[in-house]
Each structure stands twice: as C-alpha cells, then as structure tokens.
Amino acid sequence: MRRGNPINTIMNKIISKEQFSEKVYCIEVEAPLIASSCRAGNFIIVRVDKNSERVPYTIAKANPEKGTLTMVIQEVGLSSTKLCQMNVATKLPTS
C-alpha cells in the first residue's frame, strides 16, 4: 500500500457572502495564513463537508492585512451549490 503525504486541513470561517446573480456568489473567507502568502489568481482547495470532493476555487482577491481572501463562485455542481448555500459564520475546511 502506497502512503502519500497527509493533507493539512484548516477550518476557515465565511465572513461575508454576496449574491451577484442567480447562481454567482462572492464569498469572503477568514484565512490569515493563506491570505499572507497568496495572490489573486492562485487557487484554494475547498471541501464543503467530509464526504465532498476536493474542489479548487480561484482566489479573486487576498487581503493580508485583514487576513481574508475572496472567491467568486458559480453554482455548477453539487459541491459549488453546497458552498454557495452556506451561511456567514460557517466554517469550512480548506487546504
């Protein structure tokens, strides 16, 4: 059996969510470690729950001073729909 490196999972809180259109949302997540080292255009891996797939989402904006990053997400499949339906203050696992 082959063993890979463990995936580091961090719980990050949704601090704001704005609906841009019927299926497009802007979600700001509190993630100080990621925000301090990423740039717009990088991506973050998100799992909305323990049974969901690992999905990469593009980081639209990072604010290192505030410790946040912003993603613009379109509801397409099950995982993106679940993410867009989450409420502010919900914690989600990222890596």
Residue frames as a rotation matrix with the C-alpha (Angstrom) as fourth column:
MET 1
0.584 0.812 0.000 0.00
0.812 -0.584 0.000 0.00
0.000 0.000 -1.000 0.00
ARG 2
-0.384 -0.713 0.586 1.38
0.708 -0.635 -0.308 3.39
0.592 0.297 0.749 -1.01
ARG 3
0.317 0.448 -0.836 1.22
0.886 -0.455 0.092 6.21
-0.340 -0.770 -0.541 1.50
GLY 4
0.082 -0.230 0.970 1.14
0.606 -0.761 -0.232 9.85
0.791 0.606 0.076 0.48
ASN 5
-0.918 -0.393 0.055 1.68
0.229 -0.638 -0.735 12.99
0.324 -0.662 0.676 2.48
PRO 6
-0.235 0.873 -0.427 -1.19
0.919 0.058 -0.389 13.91
-0.315 -0.484 -0.816 4.78
ILE 7
-0.198 0.282 0.939 -3.30
0.541 -0.767 0.344 16.84
0.817 0.576 -0.001 3.63
ASN 8
-0.879 -0.105 -0.464 -3.28
0.451 -0.493 -0.743 19.75
-0.151 -0.863 0.481 6.06
THR 9
-0.115 0.919 0.377 -6.84
0.680 -0.204 0.704 20.86
0.724 0.338 -0.601 6.63
ILE 10
-0.956 -0.142 -0.257 -7.69
0.280 -0.702 -0.655 24.17
-0.087 -0.698 0.711 8.27
MET 11
0.008 1.000 -0.001 -11.16
0.998 -0.008 -0.062 25.37
-0.062 0.000 -0.998 9.23
ASN 12
-0.952 -0.304 0.027 -11.83
0.304 -0.940 0.156 28.87
-0.022 0.157 0.987 7.88
LYS 13
-0.260 0.899 -0.352 -14.90
0.589 -0.141 -0.795 30.98
-0.765 -0.414 -0.493 8.63
ILE 14
-0.255 0.328 0.910 -17.07
0.840 -0.390 0.377 32.59
0.478 0.860 -0.176 5.96
ILE 15
-0.624 -0.025 -0.781 -17.23
0.591 -0.669 -0.451 36.25
-0.512 -0.742 0.432 6.96
SER 16
-0.231 0.662 -0.713 -19.34
-0.511 -0.706 -0.489 37.65
-0.828 0.251 0.502 4.12
LYS 17
-0.627 0.141 0.766 -21.39
0.629 0.672 0.390 36.43
-0.460 0.727 -0.510 1.20
GLU 18
-0.264 0.529 -0.807 -22.97
-0.475 -0.799 -0.368 38.47
-0.839 0.286 0.463 -1.57
GLN 19
0.070 0.374 0.925 -25.13
0.654 0.683 -0.325 37.18
-0.753 0.628 -0.197 -4.40
PHE 20
-0.724 -0.423 -0.545 -24.06
-0.133 -0.690 0.712 38.69
-0.677 0.587 0.443 -7.73
SER 21
-0.442 0.627 -0.642 -26.65
-0.837 -0.030 0.546 36.92
0.323 0.779 0.538 -9.89
GLU 22
0.578 0.813 -0.066 -28.93
-0.737 0.555 0.386 33.90
0.350 -0.174 0.920 -9.78
LYS 23
0.951 -0.217 -0.222 -26.04
0.258 0.950 0.178 31.42
0.172 -0.226 0.959 -9.48
VAL 24
0.049 -0.979 0.199 -22.95
0.490 -0.150 -0.859 33.54
0.870 0.139 0.472 -8.80
TYR 25
0.944 0.231 -0.236 -21.77
0.300 -0.306 0.904 34.43
0.137 -0.924 -0.358 -5.29
CYS 26
0.062 -0.912 0.405 -18.88
-0.242 -0.407 -0.881 36.41
0.968 -0.044 -0.246 -3.85
ILE 27
0.896 0.200 -0.396 -17.66
0.275 0.450 0.850 34.73
0.348 -0.870 0.349 -0.67
GLU 28
0.145 -0.844 0.516 -15.06
-0.604 -0.489 -0.629 36.22
0.784 -0.221 -0.581 1.68
VAL 29
0.761 0.020 -0.648 -13.30
0.340 0.839 0.425 33.76
0.553 -0.543 0.632 3.98
GLU 30
0.699 -0.553 0.454 -11.16
-0.713 -0.479 0.512 34.42
-0.065 -0.682 -0.729 7.04
ALA 31
0.879 -0.475 0.049 -7.83
0.477 0.868 -0.138 32.73
0.023 0.145 0.989 6.23
PRO 32
0.835 -0.516 -0.191 -4.85
-0.423 -0.824 0.376 34.72
-0.351 -0.234 -0.907 7.55
LEU 33
0.026 -0.883 0.468 -2.17
-0.030 0.467 0.884 32.14
-0.999 -0.037 -0.014 6.74
ILE 34
0.053 0.066 0.996 -3.33
0.920 0.385 -0.075 31.74
-0.389 0.921 -0.040 3.16
ALA 35
0.901 0.398 0.172 -4.02
0.433 -0.832 -0.347 35.47
0.005 0.387 -0.922 2.63
SER 36
0.640 -0.708 -0.298 -0.48
-0.340 -0.609 0.717 36.39
-0.689 -0.357 -0.630 3.67
SER 37
-0.363 -0.886 0.288 1.16
-0.150 0.360 0.921 34.17
-0.920 0.291 -0.263 1.05
CYS 38
-0.130 0.365 0.922 -1.20
0.857 0.509 -0.080 34.06
-0.499 0.779 -0.379 -1.93
ARG 39
-0.832 -0.056 -0.551 -2.05
-0.209 -0.889 0.406 36.35
-0.513 0.453 0.729 -4.81
ALA 40
0.267 0.932 -0.246 -5.10
-0.590 -0.044 -0.806 36.87
-0.762 0.360 0.538 -6.94
GLY 41
0.315 -0.081 -0.946 -5.25
-0.884 0.337 -0.323 34.06
0.345 0.938 0.035 -9.49
ASN 42
-0.865 -0.501 0.009 -3.91
-0.455 0.778 -0.433 31.40
0.210 -0.379 -0.901 -7.13
PHE 43
0.076 0.933 -0.351 -6.38
-0.408 0.350 0.843 28.78
0.910 0.079 0.408 -6.02
ILE 44
-0.565 -0.108 0.818 -7.51
-0.819 0.197 -0.539 27.21
-0.103 -0.974 -0.199 -2.79
ILE 45
-0.674 0.332 -0.660 -8.78
0.026 0.904 0.427 23.66
0.738 0.271 -0.618 -2.29
VAL 46
-0.514 0.607 0.606 -12.15
-0.858 -0.342 -0.384 23.51
-0.025 -0.717 0.697 -0.53
ARG 47
-0.744 0.460 -0.484 -14.19
0.353 0.887 0.298 20.59
0.567 0.051 -0.822 0.78
VAL 48
-0.295 0.696 0.654 -17.65
-0.583 -0.674 0.454 21.68
0.757 -0.247 0.605 1.89
ASP 49
0.601 0.388 0.699 -18.06
-0.793 0.396 0.462 18.60
-0.098 -0.832 0.546 4.09
LYS 50
-0.150 -0.764 0.628 -16.24
-0.644 0.557 0.524 15.38
-0.750 -0.326 -0.575 4.92
ASN 51
0.091 0.264 0.960 -17.96
0.405 0.871 -0.278 13.48
-0.910 0.414 -0.028 2.09
SER 52
0.907 0.319 -0.275 -17.48
-0.079 -0.513 -0.855 16.03
-0.414 0.797 -0.440 -0.68
GLU 53
0.542 -0.725 0.424 -14.79
0.811 0.321 -0.489 16.18
0.219 0.609 0.762 -3.31
ARG 54
-0.043 -0.657 -0.753 -11.78
0.536 -0.651 0.537 18.49
-0.843 -0.380 0.380 -3.08
VAL 55
0.594 0.357 0.721 -12.50
0.803 -0.315 -0.505 21.38
0.047 0.880 -0.474 -5.44
PRO 56
-0.559 -0.795 -0.237 -10.04
0.783 -0.599 0.164 24.13
-0.272 -0.094 0.958 -6.46
TYR 57
0.690 0.717 0.097 -11.50
0.718 -0.663 -0.211 27.65
-0.088 0.215 -0.973 -6.45
THR 58
-0.121 -0.728 0.675 -9.69
0.715 -0.536 -0.450 30.69
0.689 0.428 0.585 -7.81
ILE 59
-0.065 0.007 -0.998 -8.80
0.842 -0.537 -0.059 33.41
-0.536 -0.844 0.029 -5.33
ALA 60
0.502 0.345 0.793 -10.20
0.756 -0.620 -0.209 36.66
0.419 0.705 -0.572 -6.72
LYS 61
0.329 -0.377 0.866 -8.66
-0.351 -0.900 -0.259 38.88
0.877 -0.219 -0.428 -4.03
ALA 62
0.193 -0.327 -0.925 -6.44
0.853 0.522 -0.006 38.44
0.485 -0.788 0.380 -0.99
ASN 63
0.540 -0.016 0.842 -6.22
-0.297 -0.939 0.172 40.95
0.788 -0.343 -0.512 1.86
PRO 64
-0.122 -0.683 -0.720 -3.21
0.513 0.577 -0.635 40.10
0.850 -0.447 0.280 4.07
GLU 65
-0.813 -0.175 0.555 -3.87
-0.288 -0.707 -0.645 42.99
0.505 -0.685 0.525 6.46
LYS 66
0.000 0.923 0.385 -7.41
-0.985 -0.067 0.159 41.80
0.172 -0.380 0.909 7.12
GLY 67
-0.744 -0.373 0.554 -6.45
-0.482 0.874 -0.058 38.12
-0.463 -0.310 -0.830 6.84
THR 68
0.230 0.910 0.344 -9.13
-0.165 0.385 -0.908 37.32
-0.959 0.152 0.239 4.27
LEU 69
-0.933 -0.359 -0.006 -9.48
-0.050 0.113 0.992 36.02
-0.356 0.926 -0.123 0.76
THR 70
-0.019 0.944 -0.328 -12.35
-0.599 -0.273 -0.753 36.44
-0.801 0.183 0.571 -1.66
MET 71
-0.872 -0.137 0.469 -13.70
0.243 0.712 0.659 33.92
-0.424 0.689 -0.588 -4.15
VAL 72
-0.221 0.831 -0.511 -16.34
-0.906 -0.368 -0.207 34.41
-0.360 0.418 0.834 -6.85
ILE 73
-0.883 -0.087 0.461 -18.15
-0.061 0.996 0.070 31.10
-0.465 0.033 -0.885 -7.24
GLN 74
-0.329 0.788 -0.520 -20.75
-0.913 -0.125 0.388 29.96
0.241 0.602 0.761 -9.73
GLU 75
-0.033 0.428 0.903 -23.15
-0.530 0.759 -0.379 27.19
-0.848 -0.491 0.202 -8.74
VAL 76
-0.226 -0.086 -0.970 -22.44
-0.939 0.285 0.193 24.42
0.260 0.955 -0.145 -11.25
GLY 77
-0.279 0.049 -0.959 -22.25
-0.021 0.998 0.057 21.08
0.960 0.036 -0.278 -9.46
LEU 78
0.564 0.565 -0.602 -23.11
0.496 0.351 0.794 19.67
0.660 -0.746 -0.082 -6.06
SER 79
-0.071 -0.681 -0.729 -20.03
0.997 -0.070 -0.032 20.99
-0.029 -0.729 0.684 -4.20
SER 80
-0.899 -0.264 0.350 -20.27
0.311 -0.947 0.085 24.55
0.309 0.185 0.933 -5.54
THR 81
-0.027 0.962 0.271 -24.01
-0.021 -0.272 0.962 24.61
0.999 0.021 0.027 -4.82
LYS 82
0.503 0.156 -0.850 -23.42
0.775 0.354 0.524 23.45
0.382 -0.922 0.058 -1.22
LEU 83
-0.507 -0.787 -0.351 -20.71
0.860 -0.490 -0.144 26.10
-0.059 -0.375 0.925 -0.79
CYS 84
-0.787 0.239 0.570 -22.92
0.056 -0.891 0.451 28.87
0.615 0.386 0.687 -2.17
GLN 85
0.274 0.960 -0.063 -25.74
0.087 0.040 0.995 27.83
0.958 -0.278 -0.073 0.18
MET 86
-0.155 -0.400 -0.903 -23.54
0.935 0.237 -0.265 28.06
0.320 -0.886 0.337 3.30
ASN 87
0.837 0.528 0.145 -24.25
0.421 -0.789 0.447 30.90
0.350 -0.313 -0.883 5.70
VAL 88
0.149 -0.742 0.653 -21.93
-0.393 -0.651 -0.650 33.59
0.907 -0.160 -0.389 7.05
ALA 89
0.115 -0.288 0.951 -20.01
-0.993 -0.006 0.119 32.36
-0.028 -0.958 -0.287 10.14
THR 90
0.979 0.153 0.133 -19.99
-0.142 0.986 -0.088 28.76
-0.145 0.067 0.987 8.84
LYS 91
0.056 -0.997 0.060 -16.55
-0.722 0.002 0.692 27.13
-0.690 -0.082 -0.720 8.99
LEU 92
0.965 0.208 -0.162 -15.31
-0.261 0.651 -0.713 25.19
-0.043 0.730 0.682 6.01
PRO 93
0.439 -0.843 0.312 -12.21
0.262 0.453 0.852 23.05
-0.859 -0.292 0.420 5.55
THR 94
0.923 -0.252 -0.290 -9.53
-0.370 -0.382 -0.847 24.33
0.103 0.889 -0.446 3.16
SER 95
0.487 -0.840 0.239 -6.05
0.383 0.452 0.806 23.19
-0.785 -0.301 0.542 2.25
